[in-house]
Amino acid sequence: MRRFRHTAQKVAGELEEPVREAGNLARKLGLKPYPVNYWVVNYDEMNQLIAYGGFQRRYPHWRWGMTYDRQQKKDQFGMGKAFEIVNNDNPSHAFLQESNSLADQKAVITHVEAHADFFSNNEWFGMFAGDSDLDAAAMLEQHGETIQKYMDDPDIDREDVERFIDAVLCLEDNIDQHRTITDAATGRERVQPEDLRKRLDEMDISQDVRKQVFDEEWLDELAEAEAEAAKLDDPRRDVLAFVREHGMYYDEEEGKAVEMESWQKDVLDILRTESYYFAAQKMTKVMNEGWAAYWESLMMGEERFAGTDEFLTYADHQSRVLGSPGLNPYKLGKELWEYIENTTNRREVADKLLRVRGVTWRNFHDVIDFDEVQQLLEPHPAIDRVRSDTLDELAALPGDDPRVDWEILDRALSDDGEVDVDAYPWKVLTYEGLAERHFSLVKPQNRGFLRHIRRSELERLSRYMFDNEAYETVEEAIADVDRASGWDRMQEIRESHNDVTFLDAFLTQEFVENNHYFTYEFTQATGEFRVASVDYEDVKKKLLLQFTNFGKPTIVVFDGNYDNRGELLLGHQYNGIMLDIAQARGVLERLYDLWGRPVNLATIVKEYDEHDVEVARRRDREPTPVEQGKRIRYDGEEFETYELDEEITERIRATDVDYDTKPEEWLS
């Protein structure tokens, strides 16, 4: 063990300067990250941290061992090596694997600084802590100690605690992630007109006796009042909160549902709180990973944070990450951020060019010399080629030039070796200087981006332009271009969006064509997958379905007293994709442990007529399914399936475009 600790200490010593300078560079680039504490860990410790979601202590449960084993096998069989993990906390804590090369460690550090910026500035992450200081590590450790205490309690069966946790975890994503945990907890409640029904249940008398003792009209009025009180015009999205308020458990000795014990309510509160804490990470996976990949690439490659002998190693490893198959959040996110930067910069340049005398949206492509514009957009040579032997060129710029950090430049010129400009040229530049140095439209891969601007976009820019003759020449117009506009816009978007709104707002036909995205589908007629569309609307719809409600079905509470029998009715907000019925039944079994009475799930299934499938196969087209509403009921022993009332069927069918559901036609 000492040998490993010695290795970790050696690695940590090598990383002191990269950690310090990566943080300085991130802030020069306009990022405002949480402070980050870096820890060097070995292979096993890294896998443990990944299993625990980035934290060192969690509540006892078998899921952590399963995740650890999965990660270990992924690494063992070359399916994904873990380079780092960072948690959303203030300060953030990042864990680096000691076996990483120095090039990998630098890449990880720049990646982490961008993550910490996202944690600190994205509003969805701010919803959990609000105005209070975030100390997630302490919170999760306290949760772990509390649950361990219940497991060690001689008056509580450990298996009961584990079974209860299993049941809650089946519903961990069934929260209202678009509200704070406090707001969701104080949502619309089911209000009982009287507590008489509960008292009747406690009396444990038969229906026949009830009819003899109580007036039938009175019982009908009670049932009607309860039905009205239980009606939820606005279904409750936070299923965990509803279960916490109204759930019970079935006591086999008493043969009926009884109130949850205090430890059960406490555990449910703990797990629900953790679901809200981790919700922001699930909601912003594409944005967050793309953001980190973008700034990591700029710092490591374009700003040469990777040394000459490290760059090839870094480039090889990053290409593997971005080239991973399937829906890759790193690749999709990075490409979308780059697209936003490019389109914002293009709009800024076009806006200035349309203000040149004689230039209109109609003749733009005919009168603008794009090669000339490209040359004018190139950064000033003194900004672009910062080295120790070119500092005099930088010093020759006007003394109030906002692109130069004059204080640092003076120290660099003093020749005392305090500022290593050759290793860190960005030190003598400001945010404005770095924005010009890395202006996206002058990069080789983007040089045709301005030329391909559509006439429709030019017309929109011109529509409310009154000073359309502000410049006499193209050169004057380009001199006024705000080189930081792309980065400024990216930071604005980073503050308020989540993955769903991010994709919905910025995924366009141009993006789909430039990055070669398409949709594919399974055909009932041929039993094979095929390319379905390259239209951006179709691509967007398919992607959004992957990210609404963490990519999982949206399940809401419709009734806590279904059919006046104290049964729970959940509704699957159907968006054209069927539930996995086997998994749904498994969840209902677990949910019964939290409700203590029969539970119901309303959903819609697609049914295909065999004759229609055969006809469609011969005609090389897709058969049209019949959609049927179904209600699955579980009473603690067996499942029953019923035809769903038409009213409930229509209520669960998604018709509005919102953050949780998408209309069924999105899959057409």
Buried (B, 14 or more C-beta within 10 A) or exposed (E): EEEBEEBBEEBBEEBEEBBEBBBBBBBBBBBEBBEBEBEBBBBEBBBBBBBBBBBBBBBBBEBBEEBBEBBBEBBEEEEEBBBBBBBBBBBBBBBBBBEBEBBBBBBBBBBBBBBBBBBBBBEBBBBBBEEEEBBBBEBBBBBBEBBBEBBEEEEBEEEBBBEBBBBBBBBBBBBBBBBBBEEBBEBEBBEBEEEBBEEBEEEEEEEEEEEEEBEEEEBEEBBEBBBEBBEBEEBBBBBBBBBBBBBBBBEEEEEBBEEBBEBBBBBBBBBBBBBBBBBBBBBBBBBBBBBBBBBBBBBBBEBBBBEEEBBEBBBEBBEEBBEEEEBBBBBBBBBBBBBBBBBBBBBBBBBBBBBBEEBBBEEBEEEBEBEEBBEBBEBBEBBBBBEBEBBEBBBEBEEEBEBBBBEBBEBBBEEEEEBEBEEBBBBBBBBBBBBBBBBBBBEEEBBEBBEEBEEEBBBEBBEEEEEBEBBEEBEBBBEEBBBBBBBBBBBEBBEEBBBBBBBBEBBBBBBBEBBEBEBEBEBBBEEEEEEBBBEBBBBBBBBBBEBBBBEEBBBBBBBBBBBBEBBBBBBBBBBBBBBEBEEBBEBBBBBBBBBBBBBBBBBBBBEBEEEBBEEBBEEEEBBEBEBEBBBBBBEBEEEEEEEBEEEBBEBBBBEEEEBBBBBBEBBE
